[in-house]
Amino acid sequence: MQDVKGQIKQFLLDNFVMDGDLTIDDGASFMKHHVLDSTGFIELVTFIEESFDIQVLDEEMVPENLDSLNNIDAYVARKRRASAT
């Protein structure tokens, strides 16, 4: 089983990155590097919810949580910790 970053990176590469040579650095902003548009962002949120069995609340849909692989990894970890308590 891949880690959170690996699963998200593969999802992005499979669904949004047209240039096969493009790499996605863990800290790179999806918005700044034009990896996702608004529709793609919603698809990413849906993927995160389904893959990691969490609910992304409207107020959590902010760059600090979802704009890079590092941010998503930390966000998913926080959500998992919160649901475990």
C-alpha positions as CSV (number, residue, x, y, z in Angstrom):
1,M,0.0,0.0,0.0
2,Q,1.3,3.4,-1.0
3,D,1.6,6.2,1.5
4,V,-0.7,9.3,1.3
5,K,1.8,11.3,-0.8
6,G,2.3,8.4,-3.1
7,Q,-1.4,7.8,-3.7
8,I,-2.1,11.5,-4.3
9,K,0.9,11.9,-6.6
10,Q,-0.2,8.9,-8.6
11,F,-3.8,10.2,-8.8
12,L,-2.5,13.6,-10.1
13,L,-0.2,12.0,-12.6
14,D,-2.9,9.7,-13.9
15,N,-5.6,12.3,-14.1
16,F,-4.2,15.8,-14.6
17,V,-0.5,15.8,-15.7
18,M,-0.3,15.7,-19.4
19,D,3.5,15.9,-19.7
20,G,4.9,12.5,-18.8
21,D,8.2,14.0,-17.9
22,L,6.7,16.4,-15.3
23,T,7.4,15.6,-11.7
24,I,5.5,16.8,-8.7
25,D,7.7,17.8,-5.8
26,D,6.3,17.2,-2.3
27,G,6.2,20.9,-1.4
28,A,5.2,22.3,-4.8
29,S,1.9,24.3,-4.9
30,F,-0.7,22.7,-7.2
31,M,-2.1,26.2,-7.9
32,K,1.2,27.9,-8.6
33,H,2.3,25.1,-11.0
34,H,-1.2,24.9,-12.6
35,V,-1.6,21.2,-11.8
36,L,-5.3,21.6,-11.0
37,D,-8.1,23.8,-12.1
38,S,-11.3,24.3,-10.0
39,T,-12.9,21.1,-11.3
40,G,-9.7,19.1,-10.7
41,F,-9.7,20.4,-7.2
42,I,-13.1,19.0,-6.5
43,E,-12.0,15.7,-8.0
44,L,-9.0,15.7,-5.7
45,V,-11.2,16.3,-2.7
46,T,-13.5,13.5,-3.7
47,F,-10.4,11.2,-4.2
48,I,-9.1,12.1,-0.7
49,E,-12.4,11.5,1.0
50,E,-12.9,8.1,-0.7
51,S,-9.3,6.9,-0.4
52,F,-8.6,7.9,3.2
53,D,-12.2,7.5,4.6
54,I,-12.3,11.1,5.8
55,Q,-14.7,14.0,5.2
56,V,-13.2,17.2,3.9
57,L,-15.3,20.0,5.4
58,D,-16.0,23.2,3.3
59,E,-13.9,25.3,5.7
60,E,-11.0,22.8,5.4
61,M,-10.7,23.4,1.6
62,V,-7.9,25.8,1.9
63,P,-4.3,25.8,0.5
64,E,-2.8,25.2,3.9
65,N,-4.5,21.7,3.8
66,L,-4.7,20.8,0.1
67,D,-2.3,22.7,-2.1
68,S,0.7,20.4,-2.0
69,L,1.6,16.8,-1.3
70,N,3.1,17.8,2.0
71,N,0.0,19.7,3.0
72,I,-2.3,16.9,2.1
73,D,-0.2,14.4,4.0
74,A,-0.3,16.5,7.1
75,Y,-4.0,17.2,6.7
76,V,-4.9,13.5,6.3
77,A,-2.8,12.7,9.4
78,R,-4.6,15.3,11.5
79,K,-8.0,14.1,10.3
80,R,-7.1,10.5,11.1
81,R,-5.8,11.4,14.6
82,A,-9.0,13.4,15.3
83,S,-11.2,10.5,14.2
84,A,-9.2,8.1,16.4
85,T,-10.0,10.0,19.6
